Structure formats: structure tokens, C-alpha cells
Amino acid sequence: MKWVKVLLVLLFVGASVAAFADRPVMTDNFNSGSLGSWKPISGNWKVMNGRLNQLDTKENMAMIVAPSKIV
């Protein structure tokens, strides 16, 4: 009987982790070397080695707007 309880707890924990796992909302590769349709609002942004980087780490409110759909 004890193993049934352990199995139920493991199933519950596993289902919870699977349900609330962090999934990417969107993905984009920056292989073109430009921001593309991403719009910087504040802060300095640059594409380096296929990654979007925020250059000014002291900026309190750096923000960039993602495109509504990435193809």
C-alpha cells in the first residue's frame, strides 16, 4: 500500500512539473546580423554571433519589442 502512495505522489509531482515547465514563447535566430523586425525602445541593442545582446548593462529600463510573428 505504501508503494501506491509513493507512486501517486511521483505521478502528481511529474504531472505538475510537466504542466508548469517553462516553454519558450518565441524563438528567433539572428543569423542575418540585424535586429530584423525587433524594435528597440530604450537601451543599446546589437546582434553578435547570432544572439541579441543588451550592451548597456547600467540601463534601468532597457526594452525591446518582439515582432508579433516570427517566421
C-alpha positions in Angstrom: 0.0 0.0 0.0 2.9 2.3 0.8 4.3 2.0 -2.8 0.9 3.0 -4.2 1.1 6.3 -2.3 4.6 6.9 -3.4 3.6 6.2 -7.0 0.7 8.6 -6.8 2.9 11.3 -5.3 5.5 10.8 -8.0 2.9 10.9 -10.7 1.4 14.1 -9.2 4.8 15.8 -9.0 5.7 14.7 -12.5 2.4 16.0 -13.9 2.9 19.3 -12.1 6.4 19.8 -13.4 5.3 18.9 -17.0 2.3 21.3 -16.8 4.2 24.3 -15.4 7.5 23.8 -17.2 8.9 26.9 -18.8 8.5 26.8 -22.6 9.8 29.4 -25.0 7.2 31.8 -26.2 9.0 32.5 -29.4 12.4 31.8 -30.9 14.4 33.7 -33.4 17.8 33.4 -34.9 19.8 36.5 -35.6 22.0 34.9 -38.3 21.4 37.9 -40.6 23.3 40.1 -38.2 20.5 42.6 -37.8 17.6 43.2 -35.4 15.1 42.5 -38.2 11.6 43.4 -37.1 12.7 43.7 -33.4 12.2 47.4 -32.3 14.5 48.8 -29.6 12.6 51.1 -27.3 15.3 52.0 -24.8 18.9 50.9 -24.3 21.5 49.8 -26.8 21.0 46.5 -28.5 23.2 44.7 -31.0 23.3 41.3 -32.7 26.6 39.5 -32.1 27.3 35.9 -33.1 23.6 35.2 -33.8 22.5 36.4 -30.4 20.6 39.5 -29.3 22.7 41.4 -26.7 21.9 44.3 -24.5 25.1 46.5 -24.5 24.4 49.0 -21.7 24.0 46.9 -18.5 23.6 50.1 -16.4 20.3 51.0 -18.2 17.5 50.6 -15.7 14.6 50.2 -18.2 16.2 48.7 -21.3 13.4 47.3 -23.5 13.0 45.8 -26.9 9.7 44.9 -28.6 9.5 41.5 -30.2 7.7 41.1 -33.6 4.2 39.9 -33.4 5.0 36.8 -35.5 8.4 35.3 -36.3 8.6 33.4 -39.5 
